[in-house]
Amino acid sequence: MEGFDAFIVVFASGMRLAIPLILACLAGLWSERSGIVDIGLEGKILVGAFASAAVATFTGSMWLGLVAGVAAAIVVSLIHGYASIDQRANQIVSGTAINMVADGLTALIGNAIWSQGGRTPQLPETAQFREIALPFARQIGAAPIIGPIYEGLISGHNLIGYIAFAMVPITYWALYSTRFGLRLRAVGENPAAVDTAGISVRGLRYRAVVICGALVGLSGVYLALGQTGYFQPHMSAGRGFIALAALVFAKWRPWPALATCLLFGCLDAVAIRLQGVELPIIGPVPVQAIEALPYILTVVLLAGFIGKAIPPRASGIPYVKER
Amino acid sequence: MSAPLKPLPVWADVALIPLMNVVAAFVISGFVVLAIGENPLEAVQSLVLGALGDLEGIGYTLFYATSFIFTGLSVAICFHAGLFNIGTEGQAYIGGLGAALVALHFGFLPGYTLAIAAIIGAAVFGAAFAAIPAYLQAYRDSHIVITTIMFNYIASAIMGYVLVNVLRKPGQMNAETEPFRDTALVPQFHDILAHFGITWPVTPFNLSFILALLCCLAVWLLIWRTRFGYEIRTVGANPTAAVYGGISPARVTVITTLLSGALAGGVAANVILGDQHRLILEFVGGFGFVGIAVALMGRAHPVGIILAAILFGVLYQGGQALSIDMPKISRDMIVVIQGLVVLFAGALEHMFRRPVATLLARRTTQPPI
C-alpha cells in the first residue's frame, strides 16, 4: 500500500508538471499539422506567462490575466504566421527569432516596471487559479485504491489543468471528425490539392497559427497564474522544447501526445523526488540522466529505432500558389 | 498575387537589402527603449562608449567578438550546405570538456604544445558531439534541427553531471575543475604586449582572436576555393542536382556538420583556455545562439561574420555599461536586439526586396536625359 501511495504522489506531481507540456504540445500539433513548423513554443510560453502575470498584477484579476496571456501569445503566433505564410520565410529562423525576442523582451519589460531583475510581484491567492476540489473528493478519498486515484489524481487541478486535459479529446475530435480538421490536415500534407479544391491555404494556416497561439498562451498562463503566482525570466525553462520533443515522440497525434507529456512530466517528478537519494548498488541517482531522458528518447525515436516519426509532409515548406 | 521579382543589381542585393534589414531591427529596438521611457540616442551613446570608449572596453568587445566569430562560422558553414545547426551551443559546451580533459591530463606535453593540444581537444569534442545529429540527418532522415535542439539539452545534462560528480575539484563547493597549468592557457594580449613594453589594460582578449581570423580565412578558402566547398554549396543549393553531379549529399552533410562542431569548439579555446582557465558550468551562455544572428547578419560570408561578430561584441560589452548607466535597460535588451536581427535579417529578409525592386525598376524605366 505504501508503494501505491508513493505512486499516487509521484504521478499527481507528474500530472501537474505535464499540464503546461500538454498545452504547448497540442499547440505545436495544430501548427505543424497545418504545415507550419513551430520551434517558437518556448518563447510563446514566456510571452503568455509574462502578459498574464503583468495584467493580473495591475488589475488583480486572473481572468483579465488569462485573456491577456492568450491574446499576447496569439499576437506573437501571428508574427510567426506572417513570416511563414506571407513572407515564405524559413520557419526555423523565424521560430528562433521569436524565442530570442520573447526571452529578452519579457525579462527587459519586467525589470523596467518592477526593478526586481525581471520578476513580477507575488500575486495574491485571489488572482491565481486555485486547485479545484471535485465533489466528494474528501469522502471518496477514504476508499481504498479508487479513493486516492480520485482525490489525488482526478481532483485537485486548477481550471487551466482541466482545460488542458479536455483539449486532448477536443483536438482529436476537431482534427479527425470535422471538415475543418480534415482540411487542416490536408493542408499540412498536400497544400496544392487543398488549393485546387478552392480552399484557401493561407486562411487555413492562419487559423491553425491562431489556435496554436491560444493553446501555448494558456500554457504560459498556467505557469504564471496557476503554478507559481508570479512571472520570472526564463521561467519556461525549456518546456517549449520538451513539448516539441513530445510532439515528435507522439508522431503528431493527440492521444499519444497526452501519453508522452504525462510520461515526460512523470520523469521530471521522479527526478525531483530522487534528488540526493542514495540507491543500493547505483549510489546517488544521476538526476541529470533522468532529466535528459525525454531528449534522449526522442533522439532514439528519430533515429528510427522505435517506429518512425514522419512529420506532416508539407511542414516547413512555404506554399507558393501556382500561376 | 505576385509576379516574379526581377533580379536586383548586385549592390542592392549585397549591401542595401541586408543594411535595411539590420536598420529595421535597430529602429524597432529604439522604439523598445523609448517605450521603457529612456532616450534611445543616449542609450546608443552609453553603449558605444562602454564598448569602444577605452582600451579596456575594446579588449572585452574583441574578446566577445572572438566567441561570436567561432559560433557564427559554425552556423554559417552549415547554412552553405542547406543545414540549420542549432546545436552550436551544445557543441561549444562539450568542446569545453575536451579542452579541460587535455589541459588537466596531458601535462607531459612540452611547453605550449599543451595549449595547442587542448584547442584540438575542444575541436574534436565539439565535432564528436555533432557527429550523431550529422549521422541521423544524413542516413536516418531525422531532421538536424530537432536533433540538435535535443542535443543542446543533453550537453547541458552531461556537463552538469561530469562537473558535479567527476571533475569537481575535491573539497570544493562550486562545480568547477581545478585551474589549468600555465602552459595549457591561450596567452592574453595584455601579457604579450607587456613583453614589448606596451601597457594594455588587463582584459580577457587573447590569441584565440587570431585563431578565429585564421578560421575565417580557412572557411573562405574551403567554401569558395576547393572542390569540397563546391560540393557543399551544390548540396545546399540543390541536393538532387548534387546527386546527379556525382556528389553524395550524405557525405557532405556529415563532414560539414563535423566541421561546424569543431568550429563551435573554438568558443572553449577563447573562454575556457583564454579567460576562465578552468572548466565552469554554463560558460557558453547563449553564445551559440548569437552565432545564428551573426551568421544571418553576415550573410554566411567570413567577412560579414567578422563585422557582425564585432557588432555583437560591441552590444555585449556596451550592454553591460548601458545597464549600469540606465538600470531600466537590463542586458536582456541585447537578447531582444539579437532576436530582432534574426527576425529581420533572417525570417523577413525579403520584406524590403519587393519595394526596393519596384522602386529601382521605376527609376530605370525613366527615359535617359
Interface residues (C-beta under 8 A of the other chain):
Chain A: I39 I79 A83 Q87 R88 A89 N90 I92 V93 S94 T96 A97 I98 N99 M100 V101 A102 D103 G104 L105 A107 L108 I109 N111 A112 S115 G117 G118 P233 G238 F241 L244 A245 V248 P284 P286 Q288 A289 E291 A292 Y295 I296 T298 V299 L302 A303 G304 A309 P311 K321
Chain B: M1 V32 I36 G37 F84 I86 I132 L136 R140 D141 S142 H143 V145 I146 T147 I149 M150 F151 Y153 I154 A157 I158 G160 Y161 N165 F289 I292 A293 L296 P327 K328 I329 S330 D332 M333 I334 V335 V336 I337 Q338 G339 L340 V342 L343 G346 A347 L348 E349 H350 M351
